[in-house]
Amino acid sequence: MKKGETRPYIILLIEIEKNKFAIPIRTNLHKTRDCYESNPQTNSGLDYTKAVVISRNDYIDSTRFPEIEHKEYNYILE
């Protein structure tokens, strides 16, 4: 990334009853029951406390594709 660009959020998008939710994948999670730790070594995973409803598709930047570790990706899919 170039200087001055913001760091992209890595999110899991889900749809429930026609409502879209974005759940961020974060590092340094505070371990609570509202988090789903997918990588204990980096203390990262899904943080449901930061989930938001996505009311418009243009809120999602589909031009950038940040990556997570393959192992973490598979853990979240389980």
C-alpha positions in Angstrom: 0.0 0.0 0.0 1.1 3.5 -0.6 1.7 6.0 2.2 -1.5 7.6 3.2 -3.8 4.7 2.2 -5.9 3.2 5.0 -5.6 -0.4 5.9 -8.4 -2.5 4.5 -10.8 -4.4 6.8 -11.1 -8.1 6.2 -14.7 -9.1 6.7 -16.9 -12.0 6.5 -20.1 -11.1 4.7 -23.2 -13.1 5.6 -26.9 -12.7 4.6 -29.7 -13.6 6.9 -33.3 -13.0 5.8 -32.3 -10.4 3.2 -30.1 -8.5 5.6 -26.4 -8.3 4.9 -23.9 -8.3 7.8 -20.2 -7.6 7.8 -18.2 -9.3 10.6 -14.6 -8.1 10.8 -11.7 -10.5 11.1 -9.4 -8.9 13.6 -6.1 -9.5 15.3 -5.5 -9.1 19.1 -9.1 -10.1 20.0 -10.3 -9.6 23.5 -11.4 -13.1 24.4 -15.1 -13.0 25.1 -18.0 -15.2 24.0 -18.7 -12.6 21.3 -15.6 -13.5 19.4 -14.7 -16.6 17.4 -10.9 -17.2 17.6 -9.7 -18.8 14.4 -6.0 -18.6 15.0 -4.7 -18.9 18.6 -1.1 -18.1 17.6 -2.0 -14.6 16.3 -5.1 -14.2 18.6 -7.2 -13.4 15.5 -10.7 -14.3 14.4 -14.2 -13.0 13.9 -15.3 -10.2 16.2 -19.1 -10.2 16.5 -19.0 -7.1 18.7 -18.0 -5.0 15.7 -20.5 -6.5 13.2 -22.5 -4.0 11.2 -25.6 -4.2 8.9 -24.7 -3.4 5.3 -27.6 -1.4 3.8 -25.9 -0.5 0.5 -23.6 -2.6 -1.7 -21.3 0.4 -2.4 -20.2 0.3 1.3 -18.1 -2.7 0.4 -14.9 -2.0 -1.5 -14.6 -4.9 -4.0 -11.5 -3.5 -5.6 -9.1 -4.6 -2.9 -8.5 -8.2 -1.8 -6.7 -8.5 1.5 -5.7 -12.1 2.4 -5.8 -14.3 5.5 -3.9 -17.4 6.1 -5.3 -20.5 4.5 -5.5 -22.3 7.8 -7.6 -19.5 9.3 -9.8 -19.4 6.3 -10.6 -23.1 6.6 -11.2 -22.8 10.4 -13.8 -20.1 9.8 -15.6 -22.2 7.2 -16.0 -25.1 9.6 
